[in-house]
Amino acid sequence: MINGLPEKLKDLRIKYGLSQKDVATRLGISPSIVSGYETGDRTPSTENLLALSYLYNCTTDYLLGRDTSTPDSILDVTGLTPNQILSITNLINSIRDNR
């Protein structure tokens, strides 16, 4: 178990107004796996950790406890695939770099 990860995942899910079923659908996993992530009984794979960071618009460093700053904005990515979310994230980062 990664220290603090379960609490962060639950807090972010609630902040985004998502159910465990919503998160599971977006990640292509079962709701029981999402529940396991939030209770600390399961640890997300690297692929799912990355997908969670895209879903919640935060860094993997934040989820892993290496960065303590909380995400300050919410981007509604309802209905988008992880690849679409990545494209939007890359576009946002590109715009930031061109300031």
Steps between C-alpha positions, in 0.01 A plus 500: 500500500620850417473727803215751457393375157164352608392824666609713205314280252180512705527876560559570130214272393265684734636839388419407140156372597566150373385166635733202521302354211566816292875472564496129426322555168750766393796281589349180360517317833243378752361719780639254754852578376435874544371426850818303570710798391308726738525263797866421440431132438624534140768708332436636150719379217722760339252523211205556733693746717572704188135477390391617846736797479347596163148450632563718804721753320790452738851363484601150590744668739201646685330160519821334618563764766806657339318828431277640773328772298140411434349537154342844484276466199250247382475403137186304418614206292173311514470257212855545373744216452840503674660585162264795450574621853872471429457705181319775690760495776777529242320791333465681833867444579596626154299817553667553838844456344426767237413777746 
